[in-house]
Amino acid sequence: MDKGVYALVLENPRCEARIGALGPREFAAGRHVYIGSAQGSGGLARADRHVRLALRRDRPPRWHIDYLLLDPHFAPAAVVTAATDRDCECDLARAIGGAHIPGFGCSDCTCPSHLFYRSGDPVPEILACFRDLDLDARITRIKNEGSEH
């Protein structure tokens, strides 16, 4: 399985969600971009597992992102992936930057966050950040049948 890095785009209305030990957080209506690493044994299949969890909501949360994936206010809209052996998750998070949820998804690094907010479609910006890091990005748009988002 290819190792790599990914950006998961979630759509949501204005809401509050509880994020494990981070506690309750306010989320503005729009889209949130989660930057993740797929350097483990499962590789980029990790991004697919995130989408499946959001659609099935069939297991308890373990990681920060799981709390959003299990929350009915959040729906996956797109995932951008790139195969690479480079550990560049934090580089991608810095490249995306901007408005963020402090401490989200970055307990194992010094980044301020790995979850970023955008009011509109962030995919073109995400693709540009992947290109700037010399990553060959693939995008998958996700249809959410019957979703309110």
N, C-alpha and C positions, 0 to 999 in steps of 0.2 A: 504494500500500500504506500502511495506517495505521501511523503511528509510535506508540511508546508505551513502556511499562514492563511487566516481567513478573516473576513469582515461579515458579520451577520447583521442584517438590517431588520429592525422590528418597528411596526407601526402601532401607535396607541393613541387613545384620547387622553385628555387631561385626567390624571388619576393619582392615587397614592398606592404604593406597593411596599410590602415589607420585604426587606432583603436580608434575611438571616441575621447575623450579628451586626450588620450595618443599621438594622432597624428600619422603620418606615421612611420612605422617601417620596417626595412629590415629583411627578413627571409631567412635563408640559406636553400638550398635544403635538403630535408630529411623528418623527422617526428617531430611533436611537440606534446607534451603530456600535456593536460590540466587536472588539478586536481580539482574536484568539490565536493561540499557537496549536499547530497540529504536528508537533515534532515527536510525539509518543508513538507507541507501537501501532496504534490504529490509524495514524496519519490523518489525511483529510476526511476520512470517514467520520471524524469527530463533528465536523460541521453538519453532516447528514443526520447524525444522532440528535443534534440540537433541534433541527427542524422536525424530526419525528417526535421528539418529546413535546414540542409546542403543539403539534397536531393531535397527539394522543393523550397527553397529560397523564401518563400511566405510572409514574414513579415519584417518590419524594425528592425534594431538592437536595443537592449536595454542594453545588458551586453557586456563586452569586448569579450567574446567568440563568441557572435553573429556576430561580425564583421568578424571573420575568417570563421564561418560557412556560411556566405552569400557571401564570396569572392570566385570567381570561381577557384582561384589557389589552394584552400584547399579542400581536400576530406577526409571524415571519413574513417579510415582503421580498427579501432577496438575500442571496449569499454570494459573496465574491471570494474566490479561492485562488491560490497560486502554489504550485508545487515548488519547494525549495528545501535544501538542507540547511540553509542559513537560519539562525535563530534571530528573526527580525520582527517579532511581534511588537516589541517596544518601539522599534524604529517606525513601524506602521502607525502605532498609537500616537507617537509624537507628530507624524506627518498629518494625521487626521486632525488631532487637536481641537481646540475651541471649547465651547460649552460642554461640560461633562458632569457626571455624578461622582463626586470625590470618593476615592477608595474602592471603586467598583472594579472587580476582576483583576486587581493588581497587588494582591497580598504577597506575591512572591517576587516583586520587583520594586523599583523606586519611582515608577510612573505615578502621576496624580490620579489616573483613571485609565480604564480600557473601555469605557462606555461614554459615547459622545452623542450630543443632541443636534438635530437639524430640523428645521421647520418644513423643509421640502425634500424632494427626492435627492438623497446624497450619493447615489450610485455613480454619476459622472465624476464627482469629486473623488470618490473612493478609487475609481479606475485610474485617475490621474496620479493619486498617491502610490498605487501599486507600480505604475509605469516609472515614476520618479525613483523608486527603489529597485528598478530593473527586474521587476517581477512580472511574469506573464500571467495576467489575470483571466479567470473564467467567471462569468456571471450566470447565475440561475435566478430567474424571477419566480416567485412562489405565489400561486393563486390561492386565496383563502375563500373557498366556497362558503357562502352564508355568513361571512364575517361582517361585523359592524365597522371594521377599520378600513 
